[in-house]
Structures are given as C-alpha cells and as structure tokens.
Amino acid sequence: MPTATFAAGCFWGVESRFASTSGVTSTAVGYMGGHTNDPTYEELCRKGTGHAEVVQLEFDEQQISYDTLLDIFWQMHDPTTLNQQGPDIGDQYRSAIFYHDDHQRIMAEQSLAVLDKSGIFGNPIVTQIAKASQFWRAEEYHQQYNAKNGYGGCSI
C-alpha cells in the first residue's frame, strides 16, 4: 500500500478526517520534518524540534487516488496561515505535504499552484512541500485520540 503524510494542524482532527475516508486503510499520528531524533509530544510543545504534527496513512489506490487525498487535505484546514491553525500556534502546526516519491511531489506542487492561482483562499498558500523524512510515531495515547475519547476538537 502506498503511504501519504500530511500536516494540517492538530493531528487528532486530521487523523479523524482521513481515518473516516473510504480507501484509507490505516492512519498513525506522529512527528516529521524536524531535527530531533525520537521527539516526544512534550518536546514538540516546548518548540525547537522543528517537527510538525503529522498523519501518516496508507491507502488503496484502487479505491482512492493521491489526488483525492490532496483535495481532502486542502479542504480540511487553512493553508494560508503560517505555523497556525485556529488557536494552535507554532511550527508544529504548520501546513505541510511530505511526499514519498516524485509522483506525489509533482501532484502536490501542481495542486498547490492551481489552488493558489485560483485565489479561492483569499491569501497566498504557505503550505510546505518537502520530501518525507523519518516518521516518529507519537505516543500511543495520541493514536486515534478522537475515536477513543469521543473528542471532536482541534481546529481543522
């Protein structure tokens, strides 16, 4: 199964949205894009790790395309706010697409360019597009947090 990795603010809500998407076969929340090895949530909150809260997912290409996953990503958050989603502020809440191959990179760059040119968001898109690096799985209590706790929060 192919893998996709997205950062769109608080990972609890992002994971819930992708987990409920037909064709997404698994999700995990974690950290990516920084310089600290094996970061903890507490380190992320103190800032300085460079990591974003991310959702890494596997998907069945027979049921859902990467392009459709990108559409869902763009619709679930505000990609024009730098290092912020709603009340959550810090580089760990940045908007980012971490691509796993050249096809994903090209698709992400094209979709960003089309949306930015359309002006649909009213402001320029600041979403980072970067090569996927080491995925550091978040602590177990964060996995499927909304489903386990009946929590519908997070600013997505």
C-alpha positions as a printed Julia matrix, in Angstrom:
156×3 Matrix{Float64}:
   0.0    0.0    0.0
   1.26   3.49  -0.79
   1.9    5.95   2.04
   0.99   9.64   2.29
   1.94  12.1    5.02
   0.17  15.38   5.77
   0.43  18.13   8.39
  -2.62  20.37   8.81
  -2.59  21.49  12.42
  -3.6   19.38  15.42
  -3.1   15.78  14.32
  -6.12  14.43  16.23
  -8.64  16.05  13.89
  -6.57  15.42  10.78
  -6.34  11.74  11.63
 -10.09  11.51  12.29
 -10.86  13.01   8.9
  -8.54  10.68   6.99
  -9.46   7.61   9.05
 -13.1    8.07   8.03
 -12.2    8.29   4.33
 -13.03   5.31   2.17
  -9.86   3.81   0.72
  -7.62   4.89   3.61
  -6.56   1.59   5.14
  -4.57   2.82   8.16
  -3.54   6.01   9.93
  -0.97   6.92  12.55
  -0.12  10.26  14.1
   3.43  11.35  14.68
   6.14  13.87  14.02
   8.14  14.7   10.89
  10.22  17.39   9.3
  12.46  18.37  12.18
  15.91  17.68  13.52
  15.29  16.0   16.89
  15.51  12.2   17.0
  12.61  10.36  18.59
  10.83  13.52  19.8
   8.14  13.45  22.45
   4.92  15.43  22.45
   6.22  17.47  25.38
   9.36  18.4   23.41
   7.21  19.4   20.45
   5.06  21.63  22.66
   8.17  23.34  24.07
   9.15  24.05  20.45
  12.62  23.76  18.99
  12.35  20.26  17.49
  11.42  21.55  14.03
   8.87  18.75  13.67
   5.28  19.12  12.57
   2.37  17.1   13.91
   1.6   14.76  11.01
  -0.72  11.98   9.97
   0.84   9.18   8.01
  -1.62   7.0    6.19
  -1.74   4.03   3.87
  -4.3    3.98   1.11
  -5.67   1.63  -1.52
  -5.13   3.23  -4.94
  -7.97   1.12  -6.33
 -10.35   2.98  -4.02
  -8.84   6.45  -3.65
  -6.23   8.43  -5.54
  -3.45  10.56  -4.12
  -5.08  13.49  -5.92
  -8.29  12.92  -3.94
  -6.28  12.78  -0.7
  -4.77  16.15  -1.65
  -8.29  17.56  -2.2
  -9.31  16.39   1.27
  -6.12  17.89   2.76
  -6.77  21.31   1.19
 -10.39  21.32   2.35
  -9.72  20.43   6.0
  -7.58  23.39   7.03
  -6.45  26.9    6.22
  -3.22  26.56   4.19
  -2.66  30.33   4.23
  -1.79  30.73   7.9
   1.89  30.29   8.65
   2.55  27.99  11.61
  -1.01  28.22  12.86
  -4.4   26.54  12.65
  -7.09  28.31  14.63
  -5.89  28.85  18.19
  -2.97  26.41  17.76
   0.2   28.41  17.13
   3.71  27.15  16.47
   5.7   25.49  13.7
   4.44  22.1   14.85
   1.01  23.16  13.49
   2.27  24.19  10.06
   0.62  23.13   6.85
   2.84  20.63   5.02
   2.75  17.84   2.49
   5.57  15.33   2.91
   5.94  13.46  -0.38
   7.19   9.88  -0.63
   8.09   9.83  -4.34
   8.36  12.08  -7.37
   4.77  11.39  -8.4
   3.48  12.7   -5.05
   5.81  15.71  -5.24
   4.59  16.66  -8.71
   0.93  16.16  -7.74
   1.37  18.26  -4.57
   3.17  21.07  -6.4
   0.57  21.13  -9.18
  -2.39  21.15  -6.81
  -0.85  23.95  -4.74
  -0.15  26.02  -7.86
  -3.69  25.58  -9.21
  -5.3   26.48  -5.88
  -3.0   29.43  -5.26
  -3.66  30.8   -8.75
  -7.43  30.37  -8.28
  -7.42  32.73  -5.29
 -10.02  30.54  -3.59
  -8.39  31.02  -0.19
  -8.1   34.8   -0.49
  -4.47  34.78   0.66
  -1.34  33.07  -0.67
  -0.88  29.41   0.31
   2.09  28.88   2.64
   1.99  25.07   2.72
   5.42  23.46   2.81
   6.08  20.67   0.31
   9.03  18.58   1.43
  10.47  15.12   0.98
   9.23  12.74   3.66
  11.84  12.08   6.29
  11.85   9.81   9.34
   8.33   9.35  10.74
   8.4    9.36  14.5
   5.21   7.7   15.78
   3.54   9.73  18.53
   2.82   8.31  21.94
   0.07   5.68  21.97
  -2.44   7.89  23.79
  -2.45  10.19  20.72
  -3.31   7.38  18.27
  -6.99   7.51  17.24
  -7.45  10.04  20.05
 -10.79  11.4   18.92
 -12.25   7.94  18.35
 -11.03   6.66  21.73
 -12.12   9.71  23.69
 -15.22  10.91  21.87
 -13.46  14.19  21.31
 -14.38  16.25  18.29
 -11.99  19.09  18.9
  -8.99  20.53  17.11
  -9.06  23.38  14.7
  -9.4   21.81  11.31
